[in-house]
Amino acid sequence: MQNAKCRMQIEKYKMQNDRKNLSERLLDFGVDIVRLTVKLNKTMVGRHIGEQLMQSATSSGANYEEACGAESKADFVHKMQLVLKELRESLYWLKLIERSKLIPNEDIQPLLSEADELLKIVAKSVITAETKER
């Protein structure tokens, strides 16, 4: 019995730590996007794309924080799906910036990689939560 209780506490700690790490990564991603947007704001096109990107990237972190306070598993899944939607949109805008060469490749690549990794993490979380819900 002691072993099972210990394992449960360890799992609970790991889940809290994973949430903190994901929360921090999403916050850092938002900060990086804000900084990128400042660089983009020099042209009309840059302002348009920057606004769209900043809105989707920063709301992904805000929606994640809401998901952490979800009232039910269904609410959690719904809010995590919103995070996923916003990250997909962010990835789209980052790819558009890359292809249109608005920002040097070495500045955009780390953001593309992070957006892709975050998307995979959140997608896996949604799948896991949906599976546990059934």
DSSP file (Angstrom, degrees, kcal/mol; ACC not computed):
  #  RESIDUE AA STRUCTURE BP1 BP2  ACC     N-H-->O    O-->H-N    N-H-->O    O-->H-N    TCO  KAPPA ALPHA  PHI   PSI    X-CA   Y-CA   Z-CA
    1    1 A M     >        0   0    0      0, 0.0     4,-2.2     0, 0.0     5,-0.2   0.000 360.0 360.0 360.0 -43.2    0.0    0.0    0.0
    2    2 A Q  H  >  +     0   0    0      1,-0.2     4,-2.4     2,-0.2     5,-0.2   0.902 360.0  52.7 -58.1 -42.5    2.8    2.4    0.9
    3    3 A N  H  > S+     0   0    0      1,-0.2     4,-2.6     2,-0.2    -1,-0.2   0.910 108.5  48.9 -61.4 -44.3    4.4    1.8   -2.5
    4    4 A A  H  > S+     0   0    0      2,-0.2     4,-2.3     1,-0.2    -1,-0.2   0.906 111.8  49.1 -63.6 -42.3    1.2    2.6   -4.4
    5    5 A K  H  X S+     0   0    0     -4,-2.2     4,-2.1     2,-0.2    -1,-0.2   0.908 111.4  50.1 -63.4 -41.8    0.7    5.8   -2.4
    6    6 A C  H  X S+     0   0    0     -4,-2.4     4,-2.4     1,-0.2    -2,-0.2   0.923 110.1  50.0 -61.5 -45.8    4.3    6.8   -3.1
    7    7 A R  H  X S+     0   0    0     -4,-2.6     4,-2.7     1,-0.2    -1,-0.2   0.897 109.2  52.1 -61.4 -40.7    3.9    6.2   -6.8
    8    8 A M  H  X S+     0   0    0     -4,-2.3     4,-2.5     1,-0.2    -1,-0.2   0.904 110.0  48.3 -63.3 -41.1    0.7    8.3   -6.9
    9    9 A Q  H  X S+     0   0    0     -4,-2.1     4,-2.4     2,-0.2    -1,-0.2   0.892 111.7  49.7 -66.8 -38.9    2.5   11.2   -5.2
   10   10 A I  H  X S+     0   0    0     -4,-2.4     4,-2.7     2,-0.2    -2,-0.2   0.925 111.8  48.1 -64.3 -44.6    5.4   10.9   -7.6
   11   11 A E  H  X S+     0   0    0     -4,-2.7     4,-2.6     2,-0.2    -2,-0.2   0.909 111.2  50.7 -62.0 -42.2    3.0   10.9  -10.6
   12   12 A K  H  X S+     0   0    0     -4,-2.5     4,-2.2     2,-0.2    -1,-0.2   0.918 111.7  47.8 -61.6 -43.5    1.1   13.9   -9.2
   13   13 A Y  H  X S+     0   0    0     -4,-2.4     4,-2.6     2,-0.2    -2,-0.2   0.917 111.5  50.3 -62.5 -44.2    4.4   15.8   -8.7
   14   14 A K  H  X S+     0   0    0     -4,-2.7     4,-2.9     1,-0.2    -2,-0.2   0.903 110.2  50.0 -62.7 -41.1    5.5   14.9  -12.3
   15   15 A M  H  X S+     0   0    0     -4,-2.6     4,-2.4     2,-0.2    -1,-0.2   0.921 112.1  47.1 -63.6 -43.6    2.2   16.1  -13.7
   16   16 A Q  H  X S+     0   0    0     -4,-2.2     4,-2.2     2,-0.2    -2,-0.2   0.906 114.1  47.9 -63.3 -41.3    2.4   19.4  -11.8
   17   17 A N  H  X S+     0   0    0     -4,-2.6     4,-2.6     2,-0.2    -2,-0.2   0.904 110.9  50.4 -66.5 -42.1    6.0   19.8  -13.0
   18   18 A D  H  X S+     0   0    0     -4,-2.9     4,-2.8     2,-0.2     5,-0.2   0.909 110.2  50.7 -61.7 -41.7    5.1   19.0  -16.6
   19   19 A R  H  X S+     0   0    0     -4,-2.4     4,-3.0     2,-0.2    -2,-0.2   0.921 110.7  49.0 -61.6 -43.2    2.3   21.5  -16.5
   20   20 A K  H  X S+     0   0    0     -4,-2.2     4,-2.8     2,-0.2    -2,-0.2   0.925 111.9  48.8 -62.4 -44.1    4.7   24.1  -15.1
   21   21 A N  H  X S+     0   0    0     -4,-2.6     4,-2.5     2,-0.2    -2,-0.2   0.921 114.1  44.8 -63.0 -43.4    7.2   23.3  -17.9
   22   22 A L  H  X S+     0   0    0     -4,-2.8     4,-2.6     2,-0.2     5,-0.2   0.909 112.9  52.0 -67.3 -40.6    4.6   23.5  -20.6
   23   23 A S  H  X S+     0   0    0     -4,-3.0     4,-2.1    -5,-0.2    -2,-0.2   0.926 112.1  46.0 -59.3 -45.7    3.2   26.7  -19.1
   24   24 A E  H  X S+     0   0    0     -4,-2.8     4,-2.9     2,-0.2    -2,-0.2   0.893 111.7  51.5 -65.3 -40.4    6.7   28.3  -19.0
   25   25 A R  H  X S+     0   0    0     -4,-2.5     4,-2.5     2,-0.2    -2,-0.2   0.910 110.8  47.8 -64.6 -41.3    7.4   27.1  -22.6
   26   26 A L  H  X S+     0   0    0     -4,-2.6     4,-2.2     2,-0.2    35,-0.2   0.890 112.9  49.0 -66.4 -38.2    4.2   28.7  -23.9
   27   27 A L  H  X S+     0   0    0     -4,-2.1     4,-2.3    -5,-0.2    -2,-0.2   0.933 112.6  47.3 -65.1 -46.0    4.9   31.9  -22.0
   28   28 A D  H  X S+     0   0    0     -4,-2.9     4,-2.6     1,-0.2    -2,-0.2   0.885 110.4  53.4 -62.1 -38.7    8.5   32.0  -23.4
   29   29 A F  H  X S+     0   0    0     -4,-2.5     4,-2.2     2,-0.2    -1,-0.2   0.921 108.9  49.3 -61.6 -44.4    7.1   31.3  -26.9
   30   30 A G  H  X S+     0   0    0     -4,-2.2     4,-2.4     2,-0.2    -2,-0.2   0.909 110.6  50.0 -60.8 -43.1    4.7   34.2  -26.5
   31   31 A V  H  X S+     0   0    0     -4,-2.3     4,-2.3     1,-0.2    -2,-0.2   0.922 110.3  49.9 -61.6 -45.0    7.5   36.5  -25.4
   32   32 A D  H  X S+     0   0    0     -4,-2.6     4,-2.1     1,-0.2    -1,-0.2   0.877 110.8  49.9 -62.4 -37.5    9.6   35.4  -28.4
   33   33 A I  H  X S+     0   0    0     -4,-2.2     4,-2.7     2,-0.2    -1,-0.2   0.896 107.5  53.6 -68.8 -39.8    6.7   36.1  -30.7
   34   34 A V  H  X S+     0   0    0     -4,-2.4     4,-1.6     1,-0.2    -2,-0.2   0.932 110.6  47.4 -58.2 -45.3    6.2   39.6  -29.2
   35   35 A R  H  X S+     0   0    0     -4,-2.3     4,-1.2     1,-0.2    -2,-0.2   0.887 111.7  50.0 -64.1 -38.9    9.9   40.3  -29.9
   36   36 A L  H  X S+     0   0    0     -4,-2.1     4,-1.7     1,-0.2     3,-0.3   0.901 106.1  56.5 -64.7 -40.6    9.6   39.0  -33.4
   37   37 A T  H  X S+     0   0    0     -4,-2.7     4,-1.6     1,-0.2    -1,-0.2   0.868 100.2  58.1 -60.6 -37.6    6.5   41.2  -34.0
   38   38 A V  H  < S+     0   0    0     -4,-1.6    -1,-0.2     1,-0.2     3,-0.2   0.904 107.6  47.8 -58.6 -40.8    8.5   44.3  -33.1
   39   39 A K  H >< S+     0   0    0     -4,-1.2     3,-0.5    -3,-0.3    -1,-0.2   0.838 112.0  50.3 -68.1 -32.6   10.9   43.4  -35.9
   40   40 A L  H >< S+     0   0    0     -4,-1.7     3,-1.3     1,-0.2    -1,-0.2   0.731  86.9  85.2 -77.5 -22.4    8.0   42.9  -38.3
   41   41 A N  T 3<  +     0   0    0     -4,-1.6    -1,-0.2     1,-0.3    -2,-0.1   0.312  63.9  89.0 -69.3  10.9    6.2   46.1  -37.6
   42   42 A K  T <  S+     0   0    0     -3,-0.5     2,-0.3     4,-0.0    -1,-0.3   0.645  90.3  38.6 -85.3 -13.6    8.2   48.1  -40.1
   43   43 A T  S <> S-     0   0    0     -3,-1.3     4,-2.4     1,-0.1     5,-0.2  -0.879  84.2-113.5-131.2 164.5    5.9   47.5  -43.1
   44   44 A M  H  > S+     0   0    0     -2,-0.3     4,-2.2     2,-0.2     5,-0.2   0.920 119.7  47.3 -62.0 -44.1    2.2   47.2  -43.6
   45   45 A V  H  > S+     0   0    0      1,-0.2     4,-2.7     2,-0.2     5,-0.3   0.926 111.5  51.1 -62.7 -45.4    2.5   43.5  -44.4
   46   46 A G  H  > S+     0   0    0      1,-0.2     4,-2.7     2,-0.2    -5,-0.2   0.883 109.3  50.6 -60.4 -40.0    4.7   42.9  -41.4
   47   47 A R  H  X S+     0   0    0     -4,-2.4     4,-2.5     2,-0.2    -1,-0.2   0.923 111.5  48.1 -64.4 -43.6    2.2   44.7  -39.2
   48   48 A H  H  X S+     0   0    0     -4,-2.2     4,-2.0     2,-0.2    -2,-0.2   0.959 117.3  40.1 -61.7 -52.3   -0.7   42.5  -40.5
   49   49 A I  H  X S+     0   0    0     -4,-2.7     4,-2.8     1,-0.2     5,-0.2   0.909 114.6  54.2 -64.8 -41.9    1.2   39.2  -40.1
   50   50 A G  H  X S+     0   0    0     -4,-2.7     4,-2.9    -5,-0.3     5,-0.2   0.898 108.1  48.9 -59.7 -42.6    2.7   40.3  -36.8
   51   51 A E  H  X S+     0   0    0     -4,-2.5     4,-2.2     2,-0.2    -1,-0.2   0.926 113.2  46.9 -63.6 -44.6   -0.7   41.1  -35.3
   52   52 A Q  H  X S+     0   0    0     -4,-2.0     4,-2.1    -5,-0.2    -2,-0.2   0.933 116.1  44.9 -62.1 -46.0   -2.2   37.8  -36.5
   53   53 A L  H  X S+     0   0    0     -4,-2.8     4,-2.9     1,-0.2     5,-0.3   0.915 112.4  50.4 -65.6 -44.5    0.8   35.8  -35.2
   54   54 A M  H  X S+     0   0    0     -4,-2.9     4,-2.2    -5,-0.2     5,-0.3   0.904 110.4  50.8 -63.2 -39.8    0.9   37.7  -31.9
   55   55 A Q  H  X S+     0   0    0     -4,-2.2     4,-1.6    -5,-0.2    -1,-0.2   0.939 115.8  39.9 -63.5 -47.3   -2.8   37.1  -31.2
   56   56 A S  H  X S+     0   0    0     -4,-2.1     4,-1.2     2,-0.2    -2,-0.2   0.909 117.3  48.2 -71.3 -40.8   -2.6   33.3  -31.9
   57   57 A A  H  X S+     0   0    0     -4,-2.9     4,-0.9    -5,-0.2    -2,-0.2   0.904 115.2  43.0 -68.7 -41.3    0.7   32.7  -30.1
   58   58 A T  H  X S+     0   0    0     -4,-2.2     4,-1.7    -5,-0.3    -1,-0.2   0.840 111.3  54.5 -76.0 -30.7   -0.1   34.6  -27.0
   59   59 A S  H  X S+     0   0    0     -4,-1.6     4,-2.8    -5,-0.3     5,-0.2   0.762  97.4  65.6 -74.4 -21.4   -3.6   33.2  -26.7
   60   60 A S  H  X S+     0   0    0     -4,-1.2     4,-1.7     2,-0.2    -1,-0.2   0.925 106.0  43.0 -63.7 -41.6   -2.3   29.6  -26.9
   61   61 A G  H  X S+     0   0    0     -4,-0.9     4,-2.1   -35,-0.2    -2,-0.2   0.906 114.2  50.0 -68.4 -41.6   -0.6   30.2  -23.5
   62   62 A A  H  X S+     0   0    0     -4,-1.7     4,-1.8     1,-0.2    -2,-0.2   0.904 110.8  49.6 -64.0 -41.1   -3.6   32.0  -22.1
   63   63 A N  H  X S+     0   0    0     -4,-2.8     4,-2.2     1,-0.2    -1,-0.2   0.855 107.8  54.6 -66.7 -33.9   -5.9   29.1  -23.2
   64   64 A Y  H  X S+     0   0    0     -4,-1.7     4,-2.0    -5,-0.2    -1,-0.2   0.921 106.0  51.6 -63.9 -42.6   -3.5   26.6  -21.6
   65   65 A E  H  X S+     0   0    0     -4,-2.1     4,-0.7     1,-0.2    -2,-0.2   0.889 110.0  49.9 -61.9 -37.9   -3.7   28.4  -18.3
   66   66 A E  H >< S+     0   0    0     -4,-1.8     3,-1.0     1,-0.2    -1,-0.2   0.898 107.3  54.5 -64.8 -39.9   -7.5   28.2  -18.6
   67   67 A A  H >< S+     0   0    0     -4,-2.2     3,-1.8     1,-0.3    -2,-0.2   0.866 100.4  60.0 -62.1 -36.1   -7.3   24.5  -19.3
   68   68 A C  H 3< S+     0   0    0     -4,-2.0    -1,-0.3     1,-0.3    -2,-0.2   0.753 109.4  43.7 -64.6 -22.5   -5.2   24.0  -16.2
   69   69 A G  T << S+     0   0    0     -3,-1.0    -1,-0.3    -4,-0.7    -2,-0.2   0.081  86.0 150.1-106.7  22.8   -8.2   25.3  -14.2
   70   70 A A    <   -     0   0    0     -3,-1.8    -3,-0.1     1,-0.1     3,-0.1  -0.168  46.9-139.8 -58.9 149.2  -10.8   23.3  -16.2
   71   71 A E  S    S+     0   0    0      1,-0.1     2,-0.3     2,-0.0    -1,-0.1   0.619  80.3   3.4 -86.3 -15.0  -14.0   22.4  -14.4
   72   72 A S  S  > S-     0   0    0      1,-0.1     4,-2.4     0, 0.0     5,-0.1  -0.955  79.4 -98.1-157.8 171.3  -14.2   18.9  -15.9
   73   73 A K  H  > S+     0   0    0     -2,-0.3     4,-2.8     2,-0.2     5,-0.2   0.899 124.2  52.4 -64.9 -38.6  -12.3   16.6  -18.2
   74   74 A A  H  > S+     0   0    0      2,-0.2     4,-2.4     1,-0.2    -1,-0.2   0.910 110.2  48.1 -62.8 -41.5  -14.5   17.6  -21.1
   75   75 A D  H  > S+     0   0    0      2,-0.2     4,-2.5     1,-0.2    -2,-0.2   0.903 111.3  51.3 -63.9 -42.0  -13.8   21.3  -20.3
   76   76 A F  H  X S+     0   0    0     -4,-2.4     4,-2.6     2,-0.2     5,-0.2   0.940 111.0  47.2 -59.7 -49.0  -10.1   20.5  -20.2
   77   77 A V  H  X S+     0   0    0     -4,-2.8     4,-2.1     1,-0.2    -2,-0.2   0.925 112.1  50.6 -60.6 -45.0  -10.1   18.7  -23.6
   78   78 A H  H  X S+     0   0    0     -4,-2.4     4,-1.4     1,-0.2    -1,-0.2   0.928 112.9  45.0 -59.2 -46.4  -12.1   21.5  -25.1
   79   79 A K  H  X S+     0   0    0     -4,-2.5     4,-1.8     1,-0.2    -1,-0.2   0.861 111.6  52.5 -69.4 -34.9   -9.6   24.2  -23.9
   80   80 A M  H  X S+     0   0    0     -4,-2.6     4,-2.3     1,-0.2    -1,-0.2   0.845 105.4  55.7 -68.3 -32.3   -6.6   22.1  -24.9
   81   81 A Q  H  X S+     0   0    0     -4,-2.1     4,-2.3    -5,-0.2    -1,-0.2   0.846 105.4  52.5 -66.4 -32.5   -8.1   21.8  -28.4
   82   82 A L  H  X S+     0   0    0     -4,-1.4     4,-2.5     2,-0.2    -2,-0.2   0.902 107.6  51.2 -66.4 -40.7   -8.2   25.6  -28.4
   83   83 A V  H  X S+     0   0    0     -4,-1.8     4,-2.4     1,-0.2    -2,-0.2   0.932 110.8  49.3 -58.8 -45.6   -4.5   25.7  -27.5
   84   84 A L  H  X S+     0   0    0     -4,-2.3     4,-2.4     1,-0.2    -2,-0.2   0.914 109.9  50.8 -60.2 -45.4   -3.9   23.3  -30.4
   85   85 A K  H  X S+     0   0    0     -4,-2.3     4,-2.1     1,-0.2    -1,-0.2   0.914 111.7  47.0 -59.4 -45.4   -5.9   25.4  -32.8
   86   86 A E  H  X S+     0   0    0     -4,-2.5     4,-2.4     1,-0.2    -1,-0.2   0.874 111.3  50.9 -67.9 -37.1   -4.0   28.6  -31.8
   87   87 A L  H  X S+     0   0    0     -4,-2.4     4,-2.6     2,-0.2    -1,-0.2   0.895 108.8  51.9 -67.2 -38.9   -0.6   26.8  -32.1
   88   88 A R  H  X S+     0   0    0     -4,-2.4     4,-2.0     2,-0.2    -2,-0.2   0.923 111.0  48.0 -61.3 -42.9   -1.5   25.5  -35.6
   89   89 A E  H  X S+     0   0    0     -4,-2.1     4,-2.2     2,-0.2    -2,-0.2   0.915 110.6  51.4 -64.1 -41.8   -2.4   29.1  -36.6
   90   90 A S  H  X S+     0   0    0     -4,-2.4     4,-2.4     1,-0.2    -2,-0.2   0.915 108.5  51.4 -59.8 -43.7    0.9   30.4  -35.1
   91   91 A L  H  X S+     0   0    0     -4,-2.6     4,-2.3     1,-0.2    -1,-0.2   0.888 107.7  53.6 -62.1 -39.1    2.8   27.8  -37.1
   92   92 A Y  H  X S+     0   0    0     -4,-2.0     4,-2.3     2,-0.2    -2,-0.2   0.952 110.0  46.0 -58.9 -50.5    1.1   28.9  -40.3
   93   93 A W  H  X S+     0   0    0     -4,-2.2     4,-2.3     1,-0.2    -2,-0.2   0.877 111.6  52.2 -63.5 -37.5    2.1   32.5  -39.8
   94   94 A L  H  X S+     0   0    0     -4,-2.4     4,-2.3     2,-0.2    -1,-0.2   0.901 109.6  49.1 -64.7 -40.0    5.6   31.5  -38.9
   95   95 A K  H  X S+     0   0    0     -4,-2.3     4,-3.0     2,-0.2     5,-0.2   0.884 109.7  52.3 -65.5 -38.0    5.8   29.5  -42.2
   96   96 A L  H  X S+     0   0    0     -4,-2.3     4,-2.2     2,-0.2    -2,-0.2   0.915 109.7  48.6 -64.0 -42.3    4.5   32.4  -44.1
   97   97 A I  H  X>S+     0   0    0     -4,-2.3     5,-1.8     2,-0.2     6,-0.6   0.921 113.1  48.9 -61.2 -44.1    7.1   34.7  -42.6
   98   98 A E  H ><5S+     0   0    0     -4,-2.3     3,-1.0     1,-0.2    -2,-0.2   0.950 113.6  44.5 -61.9 -50.1    9.8   32.1  -43.5
   99   99 A R  H 3<5S+     0   0    0     -4,-3.0    -1,-0.2     1,-0.3    -2,-0.2   0.840 114.8  47.9 -66.9 -32.9    8.6   31.6  -47.1
  100  100 A S  H 3<5S-     0   0    0     -4,-2.2    -1,-0.3    -5,-0.2    -2,-0.2   0.498 105.3-131.6 -86.8  -2.0    8.2   35.3  -47.7
  101  101 A K  T <<5 +     0   0    0     -3,-1.0    -3,-0.2    -4,-0.6    -4,-0.1   0.852  57.8 143.9  57.2  39.7   11.7   36.0  -46.2
  102  102 A L  S   <S+     0   0    0     -5,-1.8    -4,-0.1    -6,-0.2    -1,-0.1   0.762  71.0  31.2 -76.0 -25.1   10.4   38.8  -44.0
  103  103 A I  S    S-     0   0    0     -6,-0.6    -1,-0.1    -5,-0.0     5,-0.1  -0.976 102.6 -91.8-131.8 142.4   12.8   37.7  -41.2
  104  104 A P    >>  -     0   0    0      0, 0.0     3,-1.7     0, 0.0     4,-1.4  -0.246  37.0-119.5 -55.3 142.0   16.2   36.1  -41.6
  105  105 A N  H 3> S+     0   0    0      1,-0.3     4,-2.4     2,-0.2     3,-0.2   0.840 111.4  58.6 -53.3 -40.3   16.1   32.3  -41.6
  106  106 A E  H 34 S+     0   0    0      1,-0.2    -1,-0.3     2,-0.2     0, 0.0   0.742 108.0  48.0 -67.1 -20.8   18.3   32.0  -38.5
  107  107 A D  H <4 S+     0   0    0     -3,-1.7     4,-0.4     2,-0.1    -1,-0.2   0.786 116.4  41.2 -85.5 -30.0   15.8   34.1  -36.5
  108  108 A I  H  X S+     0   0    0     -4,-1.4     4,-2.3    -3,-0.2     3,-0.3   0.784  98.9  72.3 -90.5 -28.6   12.7   32.2  -37.6
  109  109 A Q  H  X S+     0   0    0     -4,-2.4     4,-2.6     1,-0.2     5,-0.2   0.903  95.4  50.4 -58.0 -46.7   13.9   28.6  -37.4
  110  110 A P  H  > S+     0   0    0      0, 0.0     4,-2.3     0, 0.0    -1,-0.2   0.877 112.3  49.1 -60.9 -34.3   14.0   28.4  -33.6
  111  111 A L  H  > S+     0   0    0     -4,-0.4     4,-2.6    -3,-0.3    -2,-0.2   0.891 110.0  50.5 -70.9 -39.7   10.5   29.7  -33.5
  112  112 A L  H  X S+     0   0    0     -4,-2.3     4,-2.2     2,-0.2    -1,-0.2   0.923 112.4  47.8 -61.2 -44.2    9.3   27.2  -36.1
  113  113 A S  H  X S+     0   0    0     -4,-2.6     4,-2.5     2,-0.2    -2,-0.2   0.925 113.1  47.0 -63.3 -45.7   10.9   24.4  -34.2
  114  114 A E  H  X S+     0   0    0     -4,-2.3     4,-2.8     2,-0.2     5,-0.2   0.908 111.4  50.8 -65.5 -41.6    9.4   25.4  -30.8
  115  115 A A  H  X S+     0   0    0     -4,-2.6     4,-2.3     1,-0.2    -1,-0.2   0.912 111.9  48.4 -61.1 -42.0    5.9   25.9  -32.4
  116  116 A D  H  X S+     0   0    0     -4,-2.2     4,-2.0    -5,-0.2    -2,-0.2   0.916 112.9  46.9 -65.1 -44.1    6.2   22.4  -33.9
  117  117 A E  H  X S+     0   0    0     -4,-2.5     4,-2.3     2,-0.2    -2,-0.2   0.927 112.7  48.9 -63.9 -45.3    7.3   20.8  -30.6
  118  118 A L  H  X S+     0   0    0     -4,-2.8     4,-2.7     1,-0.2     5,-0.2   0.902 109.3  53.6 -60.9 -41.0    4.6   22.6  -28.6
  119  119 A L  H  X S+     0   0    0     -4,-2.3     4,-2.5    -5,-0.2    -1,-0.2   0.915 109.8  47.5 -59.8 -44.2    2.0   21.5  -31.1
  120  120 A K  H  X S+     0   0    0     -4,-2.0     4,-2.2     2,-0.2    -2,-0.2   0.898 112.3  49.4 -65.1 -41.0    3.1   17.8  -30.7
  121  121 A I  H  X S+     0   0    0     -4,-2.3     4,-2.0     2,-0.2    -2,-0.2   0.939 114.5  43.9 -63.7 -47.5    3.1   18.0  -26.9
  122  122 A V  H  X S+     0   0    0     -4,-2.7     4,-2.5     2,-0.2    -2,-0.2   0.901 111.9  53.1 -67.6 -40.4   -0.4   19.6  -26.8
  123  123 A A  H  X S+     0   0    0     -4,-2.5     4,-2.4    -5,-0.2    -1,-0.2   0.919 109.9  48.7 -59.7 -43.4   -1.8   17.2  -29.4
  124  124 A K  H  X S+     0   0    0     -4,-2.2     4,-2.7     1,-0.2    -1,-0.2   0.891 110.0  52.1 -63.1 -39.7   -0.5   14.2  -27.4
  125  125 A S  H  X S+     0   0    0     -4,-2.0     4,-2.7     2,-0.2    -2,-0.2   0.900 109.7  48.9 -63.2 -41.5   -2.1   15.7  -24.2
  126  126 A V  H  X S+     0   0    0     -4,-2.5     4,-2.7     2,-0.2     5,-0.2   0.931 112.4  47.9 -64.2 -45.5   -5.4   16.1  -26.0
  127  127 A I  H  X S+     0   0    0     -4,-2.4     4,-2.3     1,-0.2    -2,-0.2   0.926 113.8  47.4 -61.3 -45.2   -5.3   12.5  -27.3
  128  128 A T  H  X S+     0   0    0     -4,-2.7     4,-2.3     2,-0.2    -2,-0.2   0.924 113.4  47.5 -62.3 -45.6   -4.4   11.2  -23.8
  129  129 A A  H  X S+     0   0    0     -4,-2.7     4,-1.4     1,-0.2    -2,-0.2   0.898 112.3  49.5 -65.3 -40.3   -7.1   13.2  -22.1
  130  130 A E  H  X S+     0   0    0     -4,-2.7     4,-1.0     2,-0.2    -1,-0.2   0.900 111.2  50.0 -64.5 -40.0   -9.7   12.1  -24.7
  131  131 A T  H >< S+     0   0    0     -4,-2.3     3,-0.5     1,-0.2    -2,-0.2   0.904 111.6  47.3 -65.1 -42.5   -8.7    8.5  -24.2
  132  132 A K  H 3< S+     0   0    0     -4,-2.3    -1,-0.2     1,-0.2    -2,-0.2   0.755 104.6  63.4 -69.9 -24.1   -8.9    8.7  -20.4
  133  133 A E  H 3<        0   0    0     -4,-1.4    -1,-0.2     1,-0.2    -2,-0.2   0.807 360.0 360.0 -71.7 -29.3  -12.3   10.4  -20.7
  134  134 A R    <<        0   0    0     -4,-1.0    -1,-0.2    -3,-0.5    -2,-0.2   0.476 360.0 360.0 -75.4 360.0  -13.9    7.3  -22.3
